[in-house]
Amino acid sequence: MKAHKAVWMTATLILSLSLLGGCMFIRGSMGDTVKAEDVVPVKKGVTTRAQVAALLGAPERIIEVNGHEIFQYYRYDVKMGLLLAFSRTNIKSDDLFVIFNSKGVVDDVIFGKPKRPINFQIWPFGD
């Protein structure tokens, strides 16, 4: 009888440890938040590259496209849950692109509507 109980307890312990080892929750952010009011002073045809950098800080990325330089500012939020072999990852991105002409003056500003915070979801299926 004791051997049967020991086997049962060992099996329960192994199952419990394997289930606990299969659970993980991660949350991370990258980049700084850019608010709409921070972008208001950036004027097309007026503001220079140096002024944009002074107002918004150094961009996360600088891209060269067809003779235009583009400053990209972004913020990513990631939430991930892993339950045994199932996982769910939610990513939210807010981006700001400031496009400069060949003279280093703002040609266009593209700023998406900020997204609401993403919900943390434990179960990997459904909403």
Secondary structure, 3 states (H helix, E strand, C coil): CHHHHHHHHHHHHHHHHHHHHCEEEEEEEECCCCCHHHHCCCCCCCCEHHHHHHHHCCCCEEEEECCEEEEEEEEEEEEEEEECCEEEEEEEEEEEEEEECCCCEEEEEEECCCCCCCCCCCCCCCC
